[in-house]
Amino acid sequence: MSRFLSALVWEWRLQWRHGLFYAAAFVVLVWGIVLRQLPADLVGYVLAPVLYIDLSIFGFYFMAGLLYLEKGEGVLQALVVTPLRGREYLAAKLTSLTTLGVLVSLCVTALVRAPTVNWLWLAAAVAINSLFFILMGFVLAVRYDAISEFFVPSMWFLALAQLPFLDFYSVWQGWPLYLAPFQAAMLLVRGAFEPLALWQWLYALTYVLGGIGVAFWWAGRTFERFVVRSEGAA
């Protein structure tokens, strides 16, 4: 536990030093201004997708950015020879970035003329989604050596993550959308603003929480392969 807490404090210092808190404040300011320009009856059609695609994946690119900064500064090389375990390193990243993402989402929602909001569930939904997307960000980013290499595959991932908008805006509501975890992630956010059927709650929670478990295991394996073994071979 002491190793994890030390790693968590280090993460927050690192994020402060590299301006992530300023970036988070900028995101809140921009979305607050943009959404407040919309008529109140349109906010409900925009806010949930914004919270899902832009703020739930807030940590997806921040995870990648921090990872490449640490690579460039030699932090990962040093990490291999410390007592800190890979899963403790990931847990500290997840905790710090998820906390930041939740705070940003709640601040944006509070700034706009939002419809009826279940604040507790909104915080939970964004936190759950953030955990999933941050882990996937690590799994994808750790395979590359620079943000420029990561950019193209991340765009493909982001494109797939927008598939739930077809259902949300009633463009297409076919069952194949429910095969991807993105539909479940979007439903979690929608549940903070509108009632969902019981099967939707069960589907969304089971799929995303299961996805987090798989993604955390996968991230641990990729950490071992691309960080520990790579540095050991070097």
Secondary structure, DSSP 8 states (H G I E B T S, - for coil): -HHHHHHHHHHHHHHHHTTHHHHHHHHHHHHHHHHHTS-HHHHHHHHHHHIIIIITTHHHHHHHHHHHHHHHHTHHHHHTTSS--HHHHHHHHHHHHHHHHHHHHHHHHHHS---S--HHHHHHHHHHHHHHHHHHHHHHHTT-SSHHHHHHHHHHHHHHHTTHHHHHTTS---GGGGGSHHHHHHHHHHTTTS---HHHHHHHHHHHHHHHHHHHHHHHHHHIIIIIHHHHH-
